[in-house]
Amino acid sequence: TINGLSAKCNVTVLDDEDYNQVFIDELYYNLDKDNYTATVIPKTDCNGNIENGYISGEITIPENVNFFGTNYLVTCIGEYAFYNCNLTSVNLPQSILIIDDYGFAGTAIRDIELPDKLNKIGDFSFSESKIESMLLGANLSEIGIGVFMNCKNLQAIYIDDNNPNFLIHDDCLYNKTLENLR
């Protein structure tokens, strides 16, 4: 209970001053109270250092999280959110617009269904993961550097036919101006 309000789920407030960073049902979030959005963030210790590997197995990220009666739309997998976690499978909601830098780096995820609305995959987002294949959707407009670096199991990348920004040519991923993406 905080300020007389109680939650119906497992809630821990990490930032007492603003209640911006919270732990709800096994995941950590940063809440944007102005836009009513939530970003999945990594677990950190009291000094702000990322605690790798805090979650494993299969997870489903909800489309919304409720914090004391207010719904927040989950729109972003934040920087290092699941870095080096032993995730084998993740279900992403259609509300995810951004997978930020190192979001799933070092995970055991073999394949992932990206949301149709996803428009950005940040630097090194899937680097050193066990990803085998991926479909890049029609709305994807930005791919960072090193997204698939050291992905030794990667066999195929597919691009939605309606994506105006990227293409596959000679087994390489390019933007539409034929600049090779790294």
Secondary structure, DSSP 8 states (H G I E B T S, - for coil): -BTTB--SS-EEES-TTT--EEEETTEEEEEETTTTEEEEE--B-TTS-B-TT--EEEEE--SEEEETTEEEEEEEE-TTTTTT-EEEEEE--TT--EE-TTTTTT----EE---TT--EE-TTTTTTS---EEEE-TT--EE-TTTTTT-TT--EEEE-TT-SSEEEETTEEEETT--B--
